[in-house]
Amino acid sequence: MRQALLYFFTALTILSNAINTSAQNDQSSTRSKQTLPPMVFYLSMVGEGFFRNNEYKAPYGTGYTLPIGQFQTVIGYRIEQNLPIYFELGASLTLYSGAERYPKGTWYAELPYWQPPAHTTPIPHIIPLFAFVAHPSKNAEVRIGKVKRSEQHGIIDPLYSREYSHSSYPEMGVQLLWNTPKLVLDTWVDWQSFIYKNDNHQEAFVMGLNTTYNAWKLKRHMLSLSLQAIATHRGGETNWQQQAEVHSYLATGLGVNYSYIFSHNSSLRSDNNFLYGKFFLLGSAMRTTEENMKPGFAQYALFGVSWNKLTIETRFWHGERFVSPLGGPFVNTRNLWGSPYMENLPRNGYLGLFGKYSFFKSNYADLSLGGELWIHIPLSQSTKKISHAMELTLTIFPPSISLSK
């Protein structure tokens, strides 16, 4: 995993040199296009209420309920036009209704796993946020500190659960974003647990990558190729009091995406009315104290339609020895968190149905109700098992306030 970090920062350095060259070539045109005042202060806020009930069937999953409230506020400062660098300071508050302790961790399913109960607190977590942000060219953004995480980085649910965006703490680390008409890149490191010498908890971080190449576009049709990856690591060398197992996981996916916007002559025509589909081939690898760990493989397909306020998706999943700790429900063939209701399975699969209705959606608020249904593909001739979930989400994001000199 440390070699993967080395490769990540080497690639970041090479790409930064390319960005710098691009920035020099575009410097004169960029200056003429900038419209921001020389000095800008801005304030942004977002609040979210999220309630989800998961009725998962054994041995495929363990059910639970998530009543969560989150609030974030950020104050930013940009120095001047010709120096596209700014920094942000803020805070994030996370509340679990009825919670009597707040352990530190990655997300709900993992919270008690790698943080000792003695280090929990009844006080809700108020996490300080900071970010140093630079735009070395018109297409690039480099962030140190708070990581942008809109729509789970665009990564498919089997690699990065959609629920994780609601139930986890803000990502903090380093991030590179690159956006052109042909190529879109988002790569980041989320450093979740720092360790001092002789500390008694594990070092923990997540690395992610989402690269999309827009291969073909014709009127209302679009076809793109995606390479996605999520790597997680728990370990450390300077925390010699910690006796927990060192483990690393890597899950990747290569896929094709298709979308079709309804005809201009159709009554369905709008930015929110379209058909879309995805097909991914996935692989996974893990490194633990176990020996002879074989890689895992999986296939994932999705077809959906978005029509005004309604979204409906059908999904198919089949995996063999596949492991992705941050993946969505029922993709892991191993019982990662020690649940007594789950089993290690040689393979798994499901047919899924997802639906969401937005009661209203504006520039400042969104209220939606969603539901999911999974029909587990049986491993034997036993009766098929069905899992389901319901969720209600209210997000409020007031307009940003800016002050310039």
C-alpha positions in Angstrom: 0.0 0.0 0.0 2.9 2.4 0.7 4.2 1.6 -2.8 0.7 2.5 -4.1 1.1 5.9 -2.3 4.5 6.4 -4.0 3.0 5.7 -7.4 0.2 8.1 -6.7 2.4 11.0 -5.8 4.8 10.2 -8.7 1.8 10.4 -11.1 0.7 13.6 -9.4 4.1 15.2 -9.9 4.2 14.2 -13.6 0.7 15.5 -14.2 1.5 18.7 -12.3 4.3 19.4 -14.7 1.9 18.9 -17.6 -0.5 21.2 -15.9 2.1 23.8 -15.4 3.0 23.8 -19.1 -0.7 24.1 -20.0 -1.0 27.0 -17.5 1.9 28.8 -19.2 0.4 28.4 -22.6 -3.1 29.6 -21.4 -1.9 32.4 -19.1 -2.7 35.4 -21.3 -6.2 34.1 -22.3 -7.0 33.1 -18.7 -6.2 36.5 -17.3 -8.5 38.2 -19.8 -11.4 35.8 -18.9 -11.2 36.1 -15.1 -14.0 38.1 -13.6 -13.5 37.6 -9.9 -12.7 40.7 -7.8 -9.1 41.1 -6.6 -9.9 39.9 -3.0 -12.8 37.8 -2.0 -14.2 36.4 1.2 -17.0 33.9 1.0 -19.2 31.8 3.3 -20.9 28.6 2.4 -23.1 26.3 4.4 -24.9 23.0 3.9 -27.1 20.9 6.2 -28.6 17.5 5.7 -31.0 15.2 7.5 -30.8 11.5 6.4 -32.9 8.6 7.7 -32.4 5.1 6.3 -33.7 1.8 7.4 -31.9 -1.3 6.0 -33.6 -4.7 6.3 -30.9 -7.0 5.2 -31.3 -10.8 5.2 -28.7 -13.2 6.6 -26.2 -14.5 5.6 -25.8 -11.7 3.0 -26.0 -8.7 5.3 -26.8 -7.3 8.7 -29.7 -4.8 9.0 -29.4 -1.5 10.8 -31.0 2.0 10.9 -29.2 5.3 10.3 -30.8 8.5 11.6 -28.2 11.1 10.8 -27.9 14.9 10.8 -24.9 16.7 9.3 -24.0 20.4 9.1 -21.0 22.0 7.4 -19.9 25.6 7.2 -16.8 26.9 5.3 -15.2 30.4 5.2 -12.9 30.9 2.2 -10.5 33.6 1.1 -9.1 34.3 -2.4 -6.1 36.6 -2.6 -6.3 38.1 -6.1 -7.2 37.4 -9.7 -3.8 36.7 -11.1 -2.9 34.2 -8.3 -5.6 31.5 -8.4 -4.9 30.3 -4.9 -7.2 30.4 -1.9 -7.8 28.7 1.4 -10.8 27.6 3.4 -11.5 27.1 7.1 -14.6 25.6 8.6 -16.2 22.9 10.7 -18.4 19.8 10.3 -20.9 18.5 12.9 -22.3 14.9 12.7 -25.2 13.7 14.9 -26.6 10.2 15.2 -30.1 10.4 16.8 -30.0 8.4 20.1 -26.3 7.8 20.0 -24.5 7.5 23.4 -21.0 7.3 22.0 -19.1 8.7 19.0 -16.2 6.5 18.1 -13.7 7.7 15.4 -13.8 5.7 12.2 -14.4 5.6 8.5 -18.2 5.0 8.2 -21.0 3.5 10.1 -20.3 -0.2 9.4 -16.6 0.2 10.4 -16.8 2.7 13.3 -16.4 0.3 16.2 -14.0 -1.9 14.3 -10.6 -0.2 14.5 -11.2 2.4 17.3 -11.1 1.0 20.9 -14.3 1.7 22.9 -12.2 3.5 25.5 -11.6 6.3 23.0 -15.2 7.0 22.4 -17.0 10.1 23.7 -20.7 11.1 24.2 -20.0 14.5 22.7 -21.0 14.7 19.0 -18.0 15.1 16.7 -17.2 18.7 15.6 -14.4 18.2 13.1 -12.3 21.2 12.0 -12.0 21.6 8.2 -9.3 23.3 6.2 -8.2 23.3 2.6 -5.5 24.9 0.5 -6.7 25.1 -3.1 -4.8 26.0 -6.3 -5.9 26.2 -9.9 -2.6 25.9 -11.9 -4.6 25.9 -15.1 -8.2 26.4 -16.3 -8.7 22.6 -16.3 -7.0 21.6 -13.1 -7.6 21.9 -9.3 -5.3 20.8 -6.6 -6.5 20.5 -3.0 -4.7 19.8 0.2 -7.0 19.4 3.2 -10.8 19.0 2.6 -11.6 16.8 -0.4 -14.5 17.4 -2.7 -16.9 14.5 -2.6 -20.0 15.3 -4.7 -22.0 12.3 -5.8 -19.5 9.8 -4.2 -16.8 11.0 -6.7 -18.9 9.5 -9.6 -17.8 6.0 -8.5 -20.2 3.1 -8.9 -21.9 1.8 -5.8 -20.1 -1.6 -5.6 -16.8 0.2 -5.1 -18.0 3.2 -3.1 -21.4 3.0 -1.3 -23.8 5.9 -1.9 -24.7 5.6 1.8 -21.1 6.4 2.6 -21.6 10.0 1.4 -24.2 10.5 4.1 -22.9 8.5 7.1 -19.2 9.2 7.0 -17.1 12.2 8.1 -15.7 14.7 5.5 -12.7 13.4 3.6 -9.4 15.1 4.4 -6.2 14.6 2.5 -5.0 15.5 -1.0 -6.9 15.6 -4.2 -6.3 16.3 -7.9 -9.2 17.2 -10.3 -8.8 17.5 -14.1 -11.7 18.4 -16.3 -11.7 18.7 -20.1 -14.4 17.9 -22.7 -12.7 14.6 -23.4 -11.1 13.6 -20.1 -12.4 13.9 -16.5 -10.1 12.8 -13.6 -10.7 12.7 -9.9 -8.0 11.1 -7.7 -7.5 11.6 -4.0 -6.1 10.3 -0.7 -8.4 10.5 2.4 -6.1 10.3 5.5 -8.5 9.1 8.2 -6.3 8.2 11.1 -2.9 9.7 12.0 -0.7 7.9 14.4 2.0 9.1 16.8 4.9 6.9 18.0 3.7 4.2 20.4 0.1 5.1 19.6 -2.6 2.5 20.4 -4.7 2.7 17.2 -4.1 2.0 13.6 -3.1 4.2 10.7 -5.9 4.4 8.2 -6.4 5.9 4.8 -8.3 5.5 1.5 -7.1 6.1 -2.0 -9.5 6.6 -4.9 -9.5 7.1 -8.6 -12.2 7.9 -11.2 -11.1 8.6 -14.8 -13.7 9.0 -17.5 -12.9 9.3 -21.2 -15.8 10.7 -23.3 -15.3 8.6 -26.4 -18.3 9.4 -28.5 -21.1 12.0 -28.6 -23.7 12.3 -31.3 -26.7 14.7 -30.8 -28.5 13.1 -27.9 -26.3 10.0 -27.4 -23.1 9.8 -25.3 -20.7 6.9 -24.8 -17.8 7.0 -22.3 -15.2 4.7 -20.8 -14.4 4.6 -17.1 -11.5 3.4 -14.9 -12.3 3.4 -11.2 -10.4 2.1 -8.1 -10.7 2.2 -4.3 -7.9 1.1 -2.0 -8.1 1.0 1.8 -5.4 0.4 4.3 -5.2 -0.2 8.1 -1.8 -0.6 9.7 1.2 1.5 10.7 4.7 0.9 12.0 5.2 3.4 14.7 2.2 2.3 16.7 3.8 -0.8 18.2 1.3 -1.0 21.1 -1.5 -1.8 18.6 -1.9 -5.5 18.0 -4.7 -5.3 15.4 -4.2 -7.1 12.1 -2.7 -5.1 9.2 -4.8 -5.3 6.2 -5.1 -3.7 2.7 -7.7 -4.0 0.1 -7.9 -2.9 -3.6 -11.0 -3.0 -5.8 -11.0 -1.8 -9.4 -13.5 -1.5 -12.2 -13.3 -0.9 -15.9 -16.6 0.0 -17.6 -18.6 1.6 -20.3 -21.3 4.2 -19.7 -24.1 5.2 -22.1 -26.7 8.0 -21.9 -29.5 9.2 -24.1 -31.3 12.5 -23.7 -34.9 12.5 -24.8 -35.7 14.2 -28.1 -36.2 18.0 -28.4 -39.6 17.2 -29.9 -40.6 15.1 -26.9 -42.6 16.4 -24.0 -40.0 14.6 -21.8 -37.2 16.9 -23.0 -35.3 18.5 -20.1 -32.0 18.3 -18.4 -33.4 15.8 -16.0 -35.1 13.4 -18.5 -32.7 10.8 -19.9 -31.9 7.1 -20.1 -28.6 5.7 -19.0 -26.8 2.4 -18.6 -23.5 1.1 -17.2 -21.6 -2.2 -17.5 -18.4 -2.9 -15.4 -15.9 -5.7 -15.0 -14.3 -5.6 -11.6 -11.4 -7.2 -9.8 -10.2 -7.1 -6.2 -7.2 -8.1 -4.2 -6.4 -8.2 -0.4 -3.4 -8.5 1.8 -3.9 -9.8 5.3 -2.3 -12.4 7.6 -4.1 -15.1 5.7 -2.1 -17.0 3.1 -2.9 -17.9 -0.5 -5.5 -15.2 -1.0 -6.9 -15.4 -4.5 -8.1 -12.3 -6.4 -11.8 -11.7 -6.8 -13.9 -10.9 -9.9 -17.3 -9.5 -10.5 -19.7 -8.1 -13.1 -22.1 -5.2 -12.6 -24.8 -3.8 -14.8 -27.2 -1.0 -14.4 -30.0 0.5 -16.5 -32.0 3.6 -15.4 -34.3 6.3 -16.4 -34.6 9.8 -14.9 -37.9 11.5 -15.6 -38.6 14.9 -14.0 -38.7 14.1 -10.3 -38.6 10.3 -10.6 -35.5 8.1 -10.9 -35.8 4.3 -11.4 -32.9 1.8 -11.8 -32.5 -1.9 -12.3 -29.2 -3.5 -11.3 -27.4 -6.8 -11.6 -24.5 -8.1 -9.6 -22.4 -11.3 -9.6 -19.2 -11.6 -7.7 -16.7 -14.4 -6.9 -14.3 -13.8 -3.9 -14.9 -10.1 -4.4 -14.0 -7.7 -1.5 -14.6 -3.9 -1.4 -14.8 -2.6 2.2 -16.4 0.7 1.1 -18.7 -1.0 -1.4 -22.5 -1.0 -1.4 -24.7 -3.7 0.1 -24.1 -7.4 -0.7 -21.0 -7.0 -2.9 -18.6 -8.4 -0.3 -18.1 -12.2 -0.2 -16.3 -11.9 3.1 -17.6 -11.0 6.6 -15.3 -8.1 7.1 -16.7 -6.8 10.4 -17.3 -10.0 12.3 -21.1 -10.0 12.2 -22.6 -13.2 13.7 -25.3 -13.0 11.0 -23.1 -13.1 8.0 -20.9 -15.8 6.4 -17.9 -15.9 4.1 -19.3 -16.9 0.7 -17.5 -18.2 -2.3 -19.7 -16.1 -4.6 -22.8 -13.9 -4.4 -25.2 -12.0 -6.6 -28.5 -10.1 -6.8 -31.1 -8.5 -9.0 -31.9 -5.0 -7.6 -34.4 -2.3 -8.1 -33.9 1.3 -6.9 -36.4 4.2 -7.0 -36.2 7.8 -5.8 -38.8 10.6 -6.0 -37.8 14.2 -5.3 -40.7 16.1 -3.9 -39.0 19.4 -4.7 -35.5 20.2 -5.9 -34.2 23.8 -6.2 -30.9 25.6 -6.0 -31.2 25.7 -2.2 -33.0 22.6 -1.1 -33.8 19.0 -2.0 -36.3 16.6 -0.4 -36.4 13.0 -1.7 -37.8 9.6 -0.7 -36.0 6.5 -2.0 -36.3 2.7 -1.7 -34.2 -0.3 -2.8 -35.1 -4.0 -3.3 -32.6 -6.8 -3.7 -33.4 -10.4 -4.8 -30.5 -12.5 -3.8 -29.4 -15.0 -6.3 -29.3 -18.3 -4.3 -26.2 -20.4 -4.0 -28.3 -23.5 -3.7 -31.9 -24.6 -4.4 -33.1 -22.9 -1.2 -35.8 -20.3 -1.2 -34.7 -16.9 -2.6 -34.2 -14.2 0.0 -35.2 -10.6 -0.4 -33.7 -7.5 1.3 -35.0 -4.0 1.2 -34.3 -0.5 2.4 -36.1 2.9 2.6 -34.5 6.4 3.0 -35.6 10.0 3.4 -33.2 12.8 2.7 -33.5 16.6 3.2 -30.6 18.7 2.1 -30.5 22.5 2.6 -27.7 24.6 1.0 -28.3 28.4 1.4 -26.7 30.6 -1.2 -23.1 31.5 -0.6 -22.3 34.9 0.8 -19.3 36.8 -0.6 -17.5 40.0 0.3 -15.0 41.6 -2.0 -12.6 44.5 -1.8 
